[in-house]
């Protein structure tokens, strides 16, 4: 162990502070040449990943210094994306919900470590101990013990369940891990978090967000529901790839999960949001004092590592972005890049992905909104901008992310090949297909039916209109459900488990492809037959 004498310790600490301060304020100023280069680079990224339209904005030193739209709002139409074009920001909504609760903490109406049942006495988790102990903070930090995306099928794709019904059904979702033991991204508890707002204020989550965040920040374009879209408005349409082509799809109504992902915004409004975040909640100084959205203490709390996230292995092409620390705060992800703390979040709904990135010590913010499910696009743009402002050697991020993408495709192709090789050929179902039909129920999701139509089996999730698919025999008593809406990209194995009487006792499901969005949490379902079987 090395010990400092008193003088050496002072000198060492002083040098560290000097170096830290120098490092903190050092950044490359933007130039006209940079913006011209950035402009062409963004367009190249857009075309490379076939993104119909996207918008980008930069904030530096509390000012929006760049905002521009690229491409079109909808394929087949010629309405351009502008800085005013609205996109669904999906899970970037979570930071707004966290900020709303921070406002209530500042006002003394709630505390981060108060039990949830203090405000929502009817709320219940599967484990009574967790019900009693889970706090407001726990709702925002993805450490409840629920598995990745647990319960997402209650609302994704759009279901008939109300927000109240979704929250009620949380009590039936079995935990995957012990309470507070590990990170597992979970949308459903943000819905619960949002319900604390009306319990305390009498205002809905939507009303509170509009009155206490949008209005004081001047976010005049933003809204909390697609129901607020105006006909012919400046709105980007979502797109996804299916059957080998990028095609527009319909917007999904996310009202039931508002606090977890329902906000629609544009890069102008999101720049205002970034500015107040980089300013630790301060909106402006006046002669009478400061006007704040939330306190500096609240800002620190939201950006403090609450839950450690394991660092995965990165492909060699992306080794430069592998962090030394990775954590989740309150509505924000936290990591490092070239020694700088990065505060960020991403968002994903069907047909749209987005990313908001903050570098607090450089007072730098980046927002990228897109209308296609190509995460590589927002990553390539974000890291290109970060490299410039950090003054580091530039990397060809387009090539890097393309190579990593190809590596993933190759790995997935190998998995799918091995899956086909393991398929047992020349087998038949144990029962006549009529014996598989009937009504089934899962404790947390609800009802599903299997019908025989034209000598084929059809599966329908009764609370999710989009989940209608045809069962194709795989082997033994396992089938694959091919969803008729091919834009879902979420086909799943369906396995019938028979009892000693030769009757169906359980039905289990599992996504076919590792690329299936984690919100299709079929693996958590356990359907059991109910009523008389035909």
C-alpha positions as CSV (number, residue, x, y, z in Angstrom):
1,X,0.0,0.0,0.0
2,X,1.3,3.5,-0.9
3,X,0.8,6.1,1.7
4,X,1.1,9.9,1.1
5,X,2.7,12.2,3.6
6,X,0.5,15.3,4.3
7,X,2.3,17.5,1.9
8,X,2.4,14.9,-0.9
9,X,-1.3,14.3,-0.4
10,X,-2.1,18.0,-0.8
11,X,0.1,18.2,-3.9
12,X,-1.4,15.1,-5.4
13,X,-5.0,16.1,-4.7
14,X,-4.3,19.6,-6.1
15,X,-2.8,18.2,-9.3
16,X,-5.7,15.9,-9.7
17,X,-8.2,18.8,-9.2
18,X,-6.2,21.0,-11.8
19,X,-6.2,18.1,-14.3
20,X,-9.9,17.3,-13.7
21,X,-10.9,21.0,-14.2
22,X,-8.8,21.2,-17.3
23,X,-10.3,18.0,-18.6
24,X,-13.8,19.1,-17.7
25,X,-13.8,22.3,-19.7
26,X,-11.8,21.1,-22.7
27,X,-13.9,20.5,-25.8
28,X,-13.5,21.3,-29.4
29,X,-15.6,24.3,-30.6
30,X,-17.9,23.8,-33.5
31,X,-17.2,25.3,-36.8
32,X,-19.1,25.8,-40.1
33,X,-17.0,23.1,-41.7
34,X,-18.0,20.7,-39.0
35,X,-21.7,21.4,-39.5
36,X,-21.3,20.9,-43.3
37,X,-19.5,17.6,-42.7
38,X,-22.0,16.6,-40.1
39,X,-24.9,17.4,-42.5
40,X,-23.5,15.1,-45.2
41,X,-22.6,12.4,-42.7
42,X,-26.1,12.2,-41.3
43,X,-27.6,11.9,-44.7
44,X,-25.1,9.1,-45.5
45,X,-26.1,7.3,-42.3
46,X,-29.8,7.7,-43.2
47,X,-29.3,6.1,-46.6
48,X,-27.0,3.4,-45.3
49,X,-29.7,2.1,-42.9
50,X,-32.7,2.9,-45.1
51,X,-34.2,5.3,-42.6
52,X,-37.0,7.2,-44.3
53,X,-36.7,10.2,-42.1
54,X,-34.8,11.5,-39.0
55,X,-34.1,14.7,-37.1
56,X,-31.0,15.7,-35.2
57,X,-30.3,18.5,-32.8
58,X,-27.3,19.6,-30.8
59,X,-27.2,21.6,-27.6
60,X,-23.9,23.3,-26.4
61,X,-23.4,25.6,-23.5
62,X,-27.2,25.9,-22.8
63,X,-28.0,26.8,-26.4
64,X,-29.4,24.8,-29.3
65,X,-26.8,25.2,-32.0
66,X,-28.0,22.8,-34.6
67,X,-31.4,21.3,-35.6
68,X,-32.3,19.8,-38.9
69,X,-34.6,17.2,-40.4
70,X,-33.6,14.7,-43.1
71,X,-35.6,12.5,-45.5
72,X,-39.3,12.1,-45.5
73,X,-42.0,11.6,-42.9
74,X,-43.5,8.7,-44.8
75,X,-42.3,6.6,-47.7
76,X,-44.3,7.2,-50.8
77,X,-45.0,10.7,-49.9
78,X,-42.9,13.8,-50.3
79,X,-43.4,15.7,-47.0
80,X,-39.9,16.4,-45.6
81,X,-38.9,15.9,-42.0
82,X,-38.2,19.2,-40.4
83,X,-37.0,20.2,-36.9
84,X,-40.7,20.6,-36.0
85,X,-41.6,17.0,-37.1
86,X,-43.1,15.0,-34.2
87,X,-41.7,11.5,-33.5
88,X,-42.6,9.0,-30.7
89,X,-39.8,9.2,-28.2
90,X,-40.8,5.9,-26.5
91,X,-38.7,5.2,-23.4
92,X,-37.1,8.6,-23.4
93,X,-40.4,9.3,-21.7
94,X,-39.1,7.6,-18.6
95,X,-36.8,10.6,-17.8
96,X,-39.9,12.9,-17.8
97,X,-41.7,10.6,-15.4
98,X,-38.7,10.6,-13.1
99,X,-38.5,14.4,-13.3
100,X,-42.2,14.6,-12.5
101,X,-41.6,12.6,-9.3
102,X,-38.5,14.6,-8.5
103,X,-40.7,17.8,-8.6
104,X,-43.0,16.1,-6.0
105,X,-40.0,15.2,-3.9
106,X,-38.8,18.8,-4.0
107,X,-42.3,19.9,-2.8
108,X,-42.2,17.4,0.1
109,X,-45.2,15.5,-1.2
110,X,-43.3,12.2,-1.6
111,X,-39.9,10.7,-0.8
112,X,-37.8,8.5,-3.0
113,X,-37.6,5.8,-0.4
114,X,-41.3,5.8,0.7
115,X,-43.0,2.5,0.1
116,X,-45.2,2.5,-3.0
117,X,-48.2,1.2,-1.0
118,X,-48.1,4.5,1.0
119,X,-49.6,6.2,-2.1
120,X,-51.1,3.2,-3.9
121,X,-52.4,0.9,-1.1
122,X,-54.0,-1.5,-3.5
123,X,-50.7,-2.1,-5.4
124,X,-49.4,-5.7,-5.1
125,X,-46.4,-7.6,-6.4
126,X,-46.3,-11.4,-6.6
127,X,-44.2,-11.7,-3.4
128,X,-45.9,-10.1,-0.3
129,X,-42.4,-9.1,1.0
130,X,-41.7,-7.1,-2.2
131,X,-45.2,-5.5,-2.0
132,X,-44.4,-4.2,1.4
133,X,-40.8,-3.1,0.7
134,X,-40.8,-1.8,-2.8
135,X,-40.2,2.0,-2.9
136,X,-40.8,4.8,-5.3
137,X,-37.1,4.7,-6.1
138,X,-37.3,0.9,-6.9
139,X,-40.0,1.6,-9.5
140,X,-37.6,3.6,-11.6
141,X,-34.4,1.5,-11.3
142,X,-35.2,-1.8,-12.9
143,X,-34.2,-3.9,-9.9
144,X,-37.6,-5.2,-8.7
145,X,-36.8,-8.9,-9.5
146,X,-39.1,-8.9,-12.5
147,X,-37.4,-10.3,-15.6
148,X,-36.5,-8.4,-18.8
149,X,-39.6,-6.9,-20.3
150,X,-41.9,-8.8,-17.9
151,X,-45.5,-8.1,-18.5
152,X,-45.0,-6.2,-21.7
153,X,-47.5,-8.4,-23.6
154,X,-50.2,-6.7,-21.4
155,X,-49.9,-3.7,-23.7
156,X,-47.5,-4.5,-26.5
157,X,-48.7,-4.8,-29.2
158,X,-51.6,-2.6,-28.4
159,X,-54.1,-4.4,-26.1
160,X,-57.5,-3.9,-24.7
161,X,-56.3,-3.6,-21.2
162,X,-56.5,-0.2,-19.4
163,X,-53.7,1.2,-17.3
164,X,-55.6,0.2,-14.2
165,X,-56.0,-3.3,-15.4
166,X,-52.3,-3.6,-16.3
167,X,-51.2,-2.5,-12.9
168,X,-53.6,-4.9,-11.2
169,X,-52.1,-7.8,-13.2
170,X,-48.6,-7.1,-12.0
171,X,-49.4,-9.2,-8.9
172,X,-49.6,-12.3,-11.0
173,X,-46.1,-11.9,-12.7
174,X,-43.6,-14.2,-11.0
175,X,-40.2,-12.7,-10.3
176,X,-37.2,-13.9,-12.3
177,X,-34.7,-12.9,-9.6
178,X,-34.6,-11.9,-6.0
179,X,-35.6,-8.4,-5.0
180,X,-32.9,-5.7,-5.7
181,X,-30.4,-8.4,-6.8
182,X,-29.8,-7.4,-10.4
183,X,-30.7,-5.1,-13.3
184,X,-33.5,-6.2,-15.7
185,X,-35.1,-3.5,-17.9
186,X,-38.8,-3.3,-17.0
187,X,-41.4,-1.0,-18.5
188,X,-44.4,-2.0,-16.4
189,X,-43.2,-0.5,-13.1
190,X,-42.9,2.9,-14.8
191,X,-46.6,2.7,-15.4
192,X,-47.0,2.2,-11.7
193,X,-44.7,5.1,-11.0
194,X,-46.8,7.4,-13.1
195,X,-49.9,6.5,-11.0
196,X,-48.3,8.0,-7.9
197,X,-48.8,11.4,-9.5
198,X,-52.6,11.4,-9.5
199,X,-52.6,9.7,-6.1
200,X,-50.7,12.7,-4.7
201,X,-51.8,15.6,-6.8
202,X,-55.2,14.7,-8.2
203,X,-53.9,15.4,-11.7
204,X,-53.3,12.6,-14.2
205,X,-49.8,11.8,-15.3
206,X,-50.5,13.5,-18.7
207,X,-51.9,16.7,-17.1
208,X,-48.9,16.9,-14.7
209,X,-46.4,16.4,-17.5
210,X,-48.1,19.1,-19.6
211,X,-48.5,21.7,-16.8
212,X,-45.4,21.2,-14.8
213,X,-42.8,20.2,-17.5
214,X,-44.0,21.1,-21.1
215,X,-45.5,24.5,-20.2
216,X,-42.6,26.0,-18.1
217,X,-40.0,24.7,-20.7
218,X,-42.0,26.0,-23.7
219,X,-42.3,22.5,-25.2
220,X,-45.3,23.7,-27.3
221,X,-45.1,20.9,-29.9
222,X,-45.0,18.0,-27.5
223,X,-47.9,15.8,-26.4
224,X,-48.6,12.6,-24.4
225,X,-50.9,10.7,-26.8
226,X,-51.3,10.1,-30.5
227,X,-54.9,11.1,-29.9
228,X,-53.6,14.7,-29.8
229,X,-52.2,14.5,-33.4
230,X,-53.8,16.9,-35.8
231,X,-54.9,15.6,-39.2
232,X,-52.3,16.7,-41.7
233,X,-49.9,17.7,-38.9
234,X,-46.1,17.6,-39.1
235,X,-45.9,14.0,-37.9
236,X,-43.5,11.2,-38.9
237,X,-44.9,7.8,-39.7
238,X,-43.4,4.7,-38.2
239,X,-41.7,2.2,-40.5
240,X,-40.4,-1.3,-40.1
241,X,-38.7,-3.9,-42.2
242,X,-40.7,-7.0,-43.1
243,X,-40.7,-9.3,-46.1
244,X,-37.3,-7.7,-47.0
245,X,-38.6,-4.2,-47.4
246,X,-39.0,-1.0,-45.3
247,X,-42.7,-0.2,-45.1
248,X,-44.9,2.3,-43.1
249,X,-47.0,0.9,-40.3
250,X,-49.8,2.4,-38.2
251,X,-49.0,4.3,-35.0
252,X,-49.8,2.4,-31.9
253,X,-51.8,4.0,-29.1
254,X,-49.6,3.9,-26.0
255,X,-52.1,5.7,-23.6
256,X,-52.2,2.7,-21.3
257,X,-48.5,2.8,-20.7
258,X,-48.1,6.6,-20.9
259,X,-45.5,7.1,-18.1
260,X,-43.2,4.4,-19.7
261,X,-43.2,5.6,-23.3
262,X,-46.1,7.7,-24.7
263,X,-44.6,11.1,-25.3
264,X,-44.3,12.5,-28.8
265,X,-41.9,15.3,-29.4
266,X,-39.5,16.9,-31.9
267,X,-35.8,18.0,-31.7
268,X,-36.7,21.6,-31.0
269,X,-38.7,20.7,-27.8
270,X,-36.2,18.0,-26.9
271,X,-33.4,20.6,-27.0
272,X,-35.3,22.6,-24.4
273,X,-35.5,19.4,-22.3
274,X,-31.8,18.8,-22.7
275,X,-30.9,22.4,-21.7
276,X,-32.7,22.2,-18.4
277,X,-31.2,18.8,-17.7
278,X,-27.7,20.2,-18.4
279,X,-28.5,23.1,-16.2
280,X,-29.4,20.9,-13.2
281,X,-33.1,21.8,-13.3
282,X,-32.6,25.6,-13.6
283,X,-34.9,27.2,-16.2
284,X,-33.7,30.8,-15.8
285,X,-32.5,33.4,-13.3
286,X,-34.7,36.4,-12.6
287,X,-34.4,39.4,-10.4
288,X,-36.6,37.7,-7.8
289,X,-34.5,34.5,-7.9
290,X,-34.1,31.3,-9.8
291,X,-36.9,29.6,-11.6
292,X,-36.4,25.8,-11.4
293,X,-38.1,22.8,-12.9
294,X,-36.4,20.7,-10.2
295,X,-33.7,21.2,-7.6
296,X,-29.9,20.6,-8.1
297,X,-30.2,17.8,-5.5
298,X,-32.9,16.1,-7.5
299,X,-30.7,16.4,-10.6
300,X,-27.9,14.6,-8.8
301,X,-30.2,11.9,-7.6
302,X,-31.5,11.2,-11.1
303,X,-28.0,11.0,-12.4
304,X,-26.6,8.9,-9.5
305,X,-25.9,5.2,-10.2
306,X,-28.8,3.4,-8.6
307,X,-28.5,0.0,-10.2
308,X,-25.3,-1.5,-11.6
309,X,-25.6,-2.9,-15.1
310,X,-23.3,-5.8,-16.1
311,X,-20.9,-4.8,-18.9
312,X,-21.3,-7.2,-21.8
313,X,-18.6,-8.1,-24.3
314,X,-18.4,-5.8,-27.4
315,X,-17.5,-6.9,-30.9
316,X,-14.0,-5.7,-31.9
317,X,-15.3,-3.1,-34.2
318,X,-17.1,-1.4,-31.3
319,X,-14.4,-1.9,-28.6
320,X,-13.9,1.9,-28.2
321,X,-17.4,2.3,-26.8
322,X,-17.1,-0.4,-24.2
323,X,-17.6,1.4,-20.9
324,X,-15.6,1.1,-17.7
325,X,-18.8,1.7,-15.7
326,X,-22.4,1.1,-16.6
327,X,-25.4,1.9,-14.4
328,X,-29.0,3.1,-14.3
329,X,-30.1,6.2,-12.5
330,X,-33.7,7.4,-12.3
331,X,-34.9,7.4,-15.8
332,X,-31.4,7.7,-17.2
333,X,-28.6,5.3,-18.2
334,X,-25.1,6.2,-17.1
335,X,-21.7,5.2,-18.5
336,X,-18.4,6.6,-19.5
337,X,-16.7,7.4,-22.8
338,X,-13.1,8.6,-23.0
339,X,-13.2,9.5,-19.3
340,X,-16.4,11.5,-19.6
341,X,-19.6,10.7,-17.8
342,X,-22.4,10.1,-20.4
343,X,-26.0,10.4,-19.3
344,X,-28.4,9.0,-21.9
345,X,-31.5,7.0,-22.8
346,X,-32.9,5.3,-25.9
347,X,-36.4,4.8,-27.0
348,X,-38.1,2.1,-29.1
349,X,-41.6,1.6,-30.3
350,X,-42.8,-0.2,-33.4
351,X,-41.4,1.7,-36.3
352,X,-39.4,4.3,-34.4
353,X,-36.2,4.5,-32.3
354,X,-34.5,7.4,-30.7
355,X,-31.6,8.4,-28.5
356,X,-30.9,11.4,-26.1
357,X,-27.3,11.8,-25.0
358,X,-25.9,14.3,-22.4
359,X,-22.2,15.0,-21.6
360,X,-22.6,17.1,-18.4
361,X,-19.0,18.3,-18.1
362,X,-19.0,19.6,-21.7
363,X,-22.6,21.0,-21.4
364,X,-23.2,19.0,-24.6
365,X,-26.5,17.4,-25.6
366,X,-27.5,15.3,-28.7
367,X,-30.9,14.1,-29.7
368,X,-31.6,11.8,-32.7
369,X,-35.2,10.9,-33.6
370,X,-35.9,8.4,-36.3
371,X,-38.9,6.8,-38.0
372,X,-37.4,3.4,-38.6
373,X,-36.1,0.6,-36.4
374,X,-32.4,1.1,-37.1
375,X,-30.6,1.6,-33.8
376,X,-27.2,1.7,-35.6
377,X,-28.3,4.9,-37.3
378,X,-28.7,6.9,-34.1
379,X,-25.6,5.3,-32.6
380,X,-23.4,6.2,-35.6
381,X,-24.6,9.8,-35.5
382,X,-24.2,10.1,-31.8
383,X,-20.7,8.8,-31.6
384,X,-19.6,10.8,-34.6
385,X,-20.6,14.0,-32.8
386,X,-19.1,12.9,-29.5
387,X,-15.8,12.1,-31.1
388,X,-15.7,15.6,-32.6
389,X,-16.4,17.4,-29.3
390,X,-14.1,15.2,-27.3
391,X,-11.3,15.9,-29.8
392,X,-10.5,12.2,-30.2
393,X,-9.3,10.4,-33.3
394,X,-12.4,9.9,-35.5
395,X,-13.6,6.4,-36.2
396,X,-15.5,5.3,-39.3
397,X,-18.7,4.5,-37.3
398,X,-20.7,3.6,-40.3
399,X,-18.3,0.8,-41.2
400,X,-17.9,-0.2,-37.6
401,X,-21.6,-0.5,-36.9
402,X,-22.2,-2.2,-40.3
403,X,-19.5,-4.8,-39.5
404,X,-20.9,-5.4,-36.1
405,X,-24.4,-5.8,-37.7
406,X,-23.1,-8.3,-40.1
407,X,-21.4,-10.2,-37.3
408,X,-24.7,-10.3,-35.4
409,X,-26.5,-11.5,-38.6
410,X,-24.0,-14.2,-39.1
411,X,-24.3,-15.4,-35.5
412,X,-28.1,-15.4,-35.7
413,X,-28.0,-17.3,-39.0
414,X,-25.8,-19.9,-37.3
415,X,-28.3,-20.2,-34.4
416,X,-31.2,-20.6,-36.8
417,X,-29.2,-23.2,-38.8
418,X,-28.6,-25.2,-35.7
419,X,-32.2,-24.9,-34.8
420,X,-33.3,-26.4,-38.1
421,X,-30.7,-29.2,-37.7
422,X,-32.2,-30.1,-34.3
423,X,-35.7,-30.3,-35.7
424,X,-36.8,-33.9,-35.6
425,X,-38.1,-34.8,-39.0
426,X,-41.0,-37.1,-39.9
427,X,-42.8,-36.6,-36.6
428,X,-46.5,-36.0,-36.2
429,X,-48.6,-34.3,-33.4
430,X,-49.7,-36.8,-30.7
431,X,-53.3,-35.8,-31.1
432,X,-55.8,-35.0,-33.8
433,X,-55.6,-31.2,-34.4
434,X,-59.1,-30.7,-33.0
435,X,-57.8,-31.8,-29.6
436,X,-55.5,-28.8,-29.4
437,X,-58.3,-26.3,-29.8
438,X,-60.0,-24.5,-27.0
439,X,-59.8,-21.7,-24.6
440,X,-56.6,-21.2,-22.6
441,X,-55.7,-18.8,-19.8
442,X,-52.4,-17.4,-18.4
443,X,-52.5,-16.0,-14.9
444,X,-51.0,-12.6,-15.7
445,X,-51.9,-12.2,-19.4
446,X,-55.4,-13.6,-19.6
447,X,-57.1,-15.5,-22.4
448,X,-55.9,-17.1,-25.6
449,X,-57.9,-19.3,-27.9
450,X,-56.9,-21.9,-30.5
451,X,-59.4,-22.6,-33.3
452,X,-59.5,-25.1,-36.1
453,X,-60.2,-23.3,-39.4
454,X,-60.0,-25.1,-42.7
455,X,-58.1,-28.0,-41.1
456,X,-55.5,-25.7,-39.7
457,X,-54.9,-24.3,-36.2
458,X,-55.2,-20.6,-35.6
459,X,-54.1,-18.9,-32.4
460,X,-55.7,-15.6,-31.1
461,X,-54.7,-13.6,-28.0
462,X,-58.0,-12.2,-27.0
463,X,-56.7,-9.0,-25.5
464,X,-54.2,-8.3,-28.3
465,X,-55.9,-7.9,-31.7
466,X,-52.6,-8.0,-33.6
467,X,-51.6,-11.4,-32.2
468,X,-53.5,-13.7,-34.6
469,X,-51.4,-16.4,-36.2
470,X,-51.4,-19.7,-38.0
471,X,-49.8,-22.7,-36.3
472,X,-47.3,-24.6,-38.4
473,X,-46.2,-28.0,-37.2
474,X,-42.5,-28.1,-36.2
475,X,-42.0,-31.5,-34.5
476,X,-43.8,-33.7,-32.0
477,X,-46.3,-31.4,-30.1
478,X,-44.4,-28.2,-30.9
479,X,-45.7,-25.8,-33.5
480,X,-44.6,-22.4,-34.7
481,X,-47.1,-19.6,-34.7
482,X,-46.7,-17.4,-37.8
483,X,-48.4,-14.0,-37.0
484,X,-50.5,-12.8,-39.8
485,X,-49.2,-9.3,-39.2
486,X,-45.7,-9.9,-40.6
487,X,-44.5,-6.5,-39.4
488,X,-44.4,-7.9,-35.8
489,X,-41.2,-10.0,-36.6
490,X,-42.1,-12.1,-33.6
491,X,-42.9,-15.7,-34.6
492,X,-42.9,-18.1,-31.6
493,X,-42.7,-21.8,-30.8
494,X,-45.8,-23.2,-29.2
495,X,-45.4,-26.4,-27.3
496,X,-48.3,-28.4,-26.0
497,X,-47.6,-30.5,-22.9
498,X,-49.8,-33.5,-22.4
499,X,-50.9,-35.2,-19.2
500,X,-51.2,-39.0,-18.5
501,X,-54.6,-39.0,-20.1
502,X,-53.2,-37.7,-23.3
503,X,-54.9,-34.3,-22.9
504,X,-53.3,-30.9,-23.2
505,X,-52.3,-29.7,-19.7
506,X,-50.2,-26.7,-20.5
507,X,-49.0,-24.6,-23.4
508,X,-45.6,-22.9,-23.4
509,X,-44.2,-20.4,-25.9
510,X,-40.7,-19.2,-26.8
511,X,-39.6,-16.7,-29.5
512,X,-38.1,-18.3,-32.6
513,X,-35.5,-15.7,-33.3
514,X,-33.0,-14.2,-30.8
515,X,-33.8,-10.9,-32.7
516,X,-37.4,-10.8,-31.4
517,X,-38.0,-7.7,-29.4
518,X,-37.8,-8.5,-25.7
519,X,-41.3,-7.0,-25.1
520,X,-42.7,-10.1,-26.8
521,X,-42.2,-11.9,-23.5
522,X,-43.8,-15.2,-24.7
523,X,-41.4,-17.2,-22.6
524,X,-43.1,-15.9,-19.4
525,X,-46.5,-17.3,-20.4
526,X,-47.9,-20.6,-19.1
527,X,-51.3,-21.2,-20.6
528,X,-53.7,-23.8,-19.1
529,X,-56.9,-25.1,-20.8
530,X,-60.2,-23.9,-19.3
531,X,-63.7,-25.1,-20.0
532,X,-64.7,-28.1,-22.0
533,X,-62.3,-29.1,-24.8
534,X,-63.7,-30.0,-28.2
